[in-house]
Amino acid sequence: MSHNTTEILVGGAVLAGALAFAVYAGQATGLSGTTSGYELNASFRSLEGVAVGTDVRLAGVKIGTVTDVVLNPQTYRADTRFSVKQGIDVPDDSAAIIASEGLLGGNFLEIVPGGSEFYFEPGDVVEDTQGAVSLISLLIKFVAGSGEES
């Protein structure tokens, strides 16, 4: 009987540790379902490297996440819905751009605030957008352009 009791205690401890880790990971990555905020929409020419769950940042600080991405069949643009934390008012002349964390980092949606005295309301559309810039296409343009100046 001592083997069964020991095995049950060790199994329970491992299960409790796994559950605690899962709860911690959910909170650390922002996957918990208790997000209070409002949603905004934007349409991008290129949304390369951005998907549902991608960070939305303002001044480098995470203020929300991308909640939905769909292709608009009429405009061939990526219609994007993203959430912004409650209490963060975004001026209604702000821009939404796809920025990169660096050469090896991923992309994120960055809000560049404008100077307006009025703010976006839930469900509003951010009109000023800039899509992702492909690093490969920039390198190709650089290499192709450098041969012409010799």
C-alpha positions in Angstrom: 0.0 0.0 0.0 2.9 2.4 0.6 3.8 2.3 -3.1 0.2 3.3 -4.1 0.1 6.2 -1.6 3.4 7.5 -2.7 2.5 7.3 -6.4 -0.8 9.1 -5.8 0.9 11.9 -3.8 3.6 12.4 -6.5 1.1 12.3 -9.3 -1.1 14.9 -7.5 2.0 17.1 -6.9 2.9 16.9 -10.6 -0.7 17.6 -11.7 -0.9 20.6 -9.3 2.4 21.9 -10.7 1.2 21.6 -14.3 -2.1 23.3 -13.5 -0.2 26.2 -11.8 2.1 26.6 -14.8 -0.9 26.6 -17.2 -2.6 29.4 -15.2 0.6 31.4 -15.0 1.3 31.0 -18.8 -2.2 32.1 -19.6 -1.9 35.3 -17.5 1.6 36.1 -18.7 0.6 35.9 -22.4 -2.7 37.7 -21.9 -4.8 34.8 -23.0 -7.1 35.0 -20.0 -10.7 35.8 -21.0 -11.0 38.7 -18.6 -9.9 41.5 -21.0 -11.7 44.7 -20.5 -11.4 47.2 -23.3 -12.8 48.3 -26.6 -12.3 47.3 -30.2 -11.1 49.3 -33.2 -10.8 48.3 -36.9 -8.2 49.0 -39.6 -7.6 47.9 -43.1 -4.0 47.1 -44.3 -2.5 46.5 -47.7 -0.1 43.9 -46.2 -0.4 42.3 -42.8 2.7 40.1 -43.1 3.7 38.6 -39.8 0.6 39.6 -37.9 -2.1 37.2 -36.8 -4.8 36.9 -34.1 -3.1 37.4 -30.7 -0.4 39.7 -32.0 0.4 42.6 -29.6 -0.9 46.1 -30.2 1.6 48.6 -28.8 1.8 52.3 -28.2 5.2 53.8 -27.3 6.5 50.2 -27.0 3.9 49.3 -24.3 1.4 46.6 -25.0 -2.1 48.1 -24.9 -4.1 45.3 -26.6 -4.1 42.5 -29.1 -5.3 41.7 -32.6 -8.6 39.9 -32.3 -9.6 39.1 -35.9 -8.1 39.2 -39.4 -10.1 38.6 -42.6 -9.4 39.3 -46.3 -11.9 41.7 -47.8 -12.7 40.2 -51.2 -13.8 43.6 -52.7 -10.7 45.6 -51.7 -8.1 42.7 -51.4 -7.0 44.3 -48.1 -6.6 42.7 -44.7 -9.5 43.9 -42.5 -8.2 43.8 -38.9 -10.0 44.1 -35.6 -8.0 44.8 -32.5 -8.7 45.5 -28.8 -7.4 48.4 -26.7 -7.3 48.3 -22.9 -10.0 50.3 -21.2 -8.7 53.7 -20.0 -6.4 54.2 -22.9 -7.9 56.9 -25.1 -6.5 56.9 -28.7 -6.7 60.2 -30.6 -8.9 59.9 -33.7 -6.1 61.0 -36.0 -3.7 58.3 -34.9 -2.1 55.9 -37.4 -1.9 52.1 -37.2 1.3 50.6 -38.7 2.9 47.2 -38.8 6.2 47.5 -37.1 9.0 44.9 -36.6 10.9 44.1 -33.4 14.1 43.9 -35.4 15.8 41.6 -38.0 14.9 38.4 -36.2 11.9 39.6 -34.2 8.3 39.3 -35.1 5.9 42.0 -36.2 3.3 43.9 -34.1 0.7 46.5 -34.7 1.9 49.9 -33.5 -0.4 52.8 -32.7 1.2 56.2 -33.5 -0.9 58.7 -31.7 -2.0 61.9 -33.4 -2.7 65.3 -31.8 -6.5 65.4 -32.0 -8.6 66.4 -29.0 -11.1 63.8 -29.9 -10.8 60.0 -29.4 -11.8 56.9 -31.2 -15.1 55.3 -30.0 -15.5 51.5 -29.8 -15.9 50.1 -33.3 -14.4 53.1 -35.1 -12.1 52.6 -38.1 -8.5 53.7 -38.1 -8.1 55.3 -41.5 -4.4 56.0 -41.5 -2.6 52.7 -41.9 0.7 51.4 -43.1 1.2 47.8 -44.0 4.2 45.6 -43.3 7.5 46.3 -45.1 9.1 43.2 -46.5 12.8 43.0 -45.5 13.5 40.7 -48.5 12.1 43.2 -51.0 14.1 46.0 -49.4 17.3 44.0 -49.7 16.5 43.2 -53.3 16.0 46.9 -54.1 19.3 47.8 -52.3 21.3 45.1 -54.1 19.7 46.0 -57.5 20.3 49.7 -56.9 23.9 49.4 -55.8 25.0 48.0 -59.1 23.8 51.0 -61.1 25.9 53.5 -59.3 29.3 52.0 -60.2 
